Amino acid sequence: MSDPGNSAANAVGAERSLGQLVASATAEMSALVHDEIALAKAELRQDVKRGAMGGAAITVAGVFALFSLPVLSFAAAYGIHNLGLGLAWSFLIVGGAYLVLAGLLALLAVAKFKKVKPPERSIASAKETAAVLQGVKPHPRPAQDKVLV
C-alpha cells in the first residue's frame, strides 16, 4: 500500500527544479559545515580550559620546587659538613653537583634539538594540493554585457 502523505511529498520533490535541488543541497551543506565548526569550537574551548588549568598547576608546582631548592641546598651542604668536611668544601660539593646536573641536562637538550625535523608529511601534502590546484582551470562563464544605468 502506498502512503498518501508520502506520494504527495514525492510529487512535490518531483516538481522541484534542478536549481532548487542544488540550492537546497548547498544550504544543507552550509548548515552542516557551520554546525561542524561550532562543534569544533566548543571542543577546542574545553581543551583550552583544561590546558590552561594544567599549565597553571604545573607552573605553581615549579615555583614551589624552585623555592625549595635553596633550602635543600643548604640542608645538603650542612649535612655534608656534619660528616666532618669543612663548611666551604661542603658548599662547593653541592654547587659542583648542580653544575654537573646542569651540564647533563644541557647535553640532553642538545641531543633532543638535533632530532627536530621539519613536518615532512605536511609539506608533502601541501605540495600535492598545490600541484592539483595548479592543474585546475576555472569554469568558463559566458560573457555578460555590462549595462550602465
C-alpha positions in Angstrom: 0.0 0.0 0.0 1.2 3.4 -0.7 1.1 6.2 1.8 -0.9 9.1 0.6 1.3 11.6 2.5 4.4 10.0 1.1 3.1 10.2 -2.5 2.3 13.9 -2.0 5.9 14.5 -0.8 7.2 12.6 -3.9 5.1 14.8 -6.2 6.4 17.9 -4.6 10.0 16.6 -4.8 9.5 15.7 -8.5 8.3 19.2 -9.2 11.4 20.9 -7.8 13.8 22.1 -10.4 17.5 21.2 -10.6 18.4 24.7 -9.4 16.1 24.4 -6.4 17.7 21.0 -5.5 21.2 22.4 -5.9 20.3 25.4 -3.7 18.7 23.1 -1.1 21.8 20.8 -1.1 24.1 23.9 -0.8 22.1 25.3 2.0 22.2 22.0 3.9 25.9 21.5 3.3 26.5 25.1 4.5 24.5 24.4 7.7 26.3 21.1 8.2 29.7 22.9 7.9 28.6 25.6 10.3 27.5 23.0 12.8 30.7 21.1 12.5 32.7 24.4 13.0 30.6 25.2 16.1 31.2 21.7 17.5 35.0 22.1 16.9 35.0 25.5 18.6 33.2 24.1 21.6 35.6 21.2 21.9 38.6 23.4 21.5 37.3 25.8 24.2 37.0 22.9 26.6 40.5 21.7 25.7 42.0 25.2 26.1 40.4 25.5 29.5 41.8 22.1 30.6 45.2 23.0 29.2 45.2 26.4 30.9 44.3 24.7 34.3 47.0 22.1 33.8 49.5 24.8 32.8 48.7 26.9 35.9 49.0 23.8 38.1 52.4 22.9 36.7 53.6 26.5 37.0 52.7 26.6 40.7 54.4 23.3 41.2 57.5 24.6 39.5 57.5 27.7 41.7 57.3 25.6 44.8 60.1 23.4 43.6 62.2 26.5 42.8 61.6 27.9 46.3 62.6 24.6 47.9 65.9 24.4 46.0 67.9 26.9 48.2 66.6 25.3 51.4 67.5 21.8 50.2 70.9 23.0 49.0 71.7 24.4 52.4 70.5 21.2 54.1 72.7 19.2 51.8 75.7 21.4 52.5 75.2 21.3 56.2 74.6 17.6 56.1 78.0 17.1 54.3 79.6 19.4 56.9 78.2 17.3 59.7 80.1 14.3 58.2 83.3 16.1 59.1 84.1 18.1 56.0 84.7 21.8 56.2 81.7 24.1 55.5 83.3 25.8 52.5 84.1 22.4 50.9 80.5 21.2 51.6 79.0 24.2 49.7 81.5 23.6 46.9 80.5 20.0 46.6 76.8 20.9 46.4 77.5 23.7 43.9 79.6 21.3 41.8 76.8 18.7 41.8 74.4 21.4 40.4 76.9 22.3 37.7 77.3 18.6 36.7 73.5 18.2 36.7 73.1 21.4 34.5 75.8 20.0 32.1 74.0 16.7 31.7 70.7 18.4 31.1 72.3 20.7 28.5 73.7 17.7 26.7 70.3 16.0 26.7 68.7 19.2 25.4 71.2 19.5 22.5 70.6 15.8 21.6 66.8 16.4 21.5 67.2 19.6 19.4 69.3 17.7 16.9 66.4 15.3 16.4 63.9 18.1 15.5 62.9 17.8 11.8 60.6 19.8 9.6 57.0 18.5 9.2 57.7 16.4 6.1 54.2 14.9 5.7 52.5 18.3 6.0 54.9 19.8 3.5 54.4 16.9 1.0 50.6 17.2 1.4 50.7 20.9 0.8 52.9 20.4 -2.3 50.4 17.8 -3.6 47.5 20.1 -3.0 49.3 22.9 -4.8 50.1 20.7 -7.8 46.4 19.6 -8.0 45.2 23.2 -7.8 47.6 24.3 -10.5 46.1 21.9 -12.9 42.5 23.1 -12.3 41.2 25.6 -14.8 38.3 27.9 -13.9 34.9 27.0 -15.3 34.3 29.3 -18.4 31.5 31.6 -17.8 29.5 33.3 -20.6 30.5 36.9 -21.1 27.9 39.3 -19.6 27.1 42.6 -21.2 27.6 45.4 -18.8 24.7 47.7 -18.7 25.4 51.2 -17.4 22.4 52.7 -15.7 
